């Protein structure tokens, strides 16, 4: 992999160096981890949005229970509860 140069102001460079040192890493390793972690967070956010959209669809829980009757959790009884 070819190296490249990224220009940042000296305050930003110093912050990167301080954080990397606190983690026991080089700035290069810290930035590589940071980029990987941020990419994972973006992917996780997208997946979460898709998941929320899917589970909000009417009838999904019932369809799942019907497709996997032995795996469906027991329904909670609300009998005897007061508001």
C-alpha positions as CSV (number, residue, x, y, z in Angstrom):
1,X,0.0,0.0,0.0
2,X,1.4,3.4,-0.9
3,X,1.8,6.1,1.7
4,X,0.2,9.4,1.3
5,X,0.3,12.7,3.1
6,X,-2.6,14.4,4.8
7,X,-2.2,18.0,5.8
8,X,-3.7,19.1,9.1
9,X,-3.0,22.0,11.3
10,X,-0.5,21.5,14.1
11,X,-3.2,21.5,16.9
12,X,-5.0,18.6,15.1
13,X,-1.7,16.8,14.6
14,X,-0.9,17.2,18.3
15,X,-4.3,15.9,19.3
16,X,-3.9,12.9,17.1
17,X,-0.4,12.2,18.6
18,X,-1.7,12.6,22.2
19,X,-4.6,10.2,21.6
20,X,-2.4,7.7,19.8
21,X,0.2,7.8,22.6
22,X,-2.5,7.4,25.3
23,X,-3.6,4.3,23.4
24,X,-0.1,3.0,23.0
25,X,-0.2,3.4,19.2
26,X,1.5,5.2,16.5
27,X,-0.5,8.0,14.8
28,X,-0.6,5.9,11.7
29,X,-2.1,2.9,13.5
30,X,-4.5,5.1,15.4
31,X,-5.8,6.8,12.2
32,X,-6.1,3.4,10.6
33,X,-8.2,2.1,13.5
34,X,-10.2,5.4,13.6
35,X,-11.1,5.1,9.9
36,X,-12.1,1.4,10.3
37,X,-14.2,2.2,13.4
38,X,-16.0,5.1,11.6
39,X,-16.7,3.0,8.6
40,X,-18.1,0.3,10.8
41,X,-20.3,2.9,12.6
42,X,-21.7,4.1,9.3
43,X,-22.5,0.5,8.2
44,X,-24.1,-0.2,11.5
45,X,-26.2,2.9,11.3
46,X,-27.4,1.9,7.9
47,X,-28.2,-1.6,9.0
48,X,-30.0,-0.3,12.0
49,X,-32.2,1.9,9.9
50,X,-33.1,-1.0,7.6
51,X,-33.8,-3.3,10.6
52,X,-36.1,-0.7,12.1
53,X,-37.9,-0.3,8.8
54,X,-38.4,-4.0,8.5
55,X,-39.6,-4.7,12.0
56,X,-42.1,-1.8,11.8
57,X,-44.0,-3.5,9.0
58,X,-47.5,-4.7,10.1
59,X,-47.8,-8.4,10.6
60,X,-44.1,-9.1,10.7
61,X,-44.1,-10.6,14.2
62,X,-47.1,-12.7,13.4
63,X,-45.5,-14.0,10.2
64,X,-42.4,-14.9,12.0
65,X,-44.3,-16.7,14.7
66,X,-46.2,-18.6,12.1
67,X,-43.1,-19.5,10.2
68,X,-41.2,-20.6,13.3
69,X,-43.9,-21.8,15.7
70,X,-41.5,-23.7,18.0
71,X,-39.2,-20.7,18.3
72,X,-41.7,-18.1,19.1
73,X,-41.4,-16.7,22.7
74,X,-44.3,-17.2,25.0
75,X,-46.8,-14.3,25.0
76,X,-46.9,-12.3,28.1
77,X,-50.3,-12.3,29.9
78,X,-51.7,-8.9,30.8
79,X,-54.5,-10.4,32.8
80,X,-54.8,-9.1,36.3
81,X,-52.6,-6.0,35.5
82,X,-53.9,-2.6,36.3
83,X,-52.9,0.6,34.6
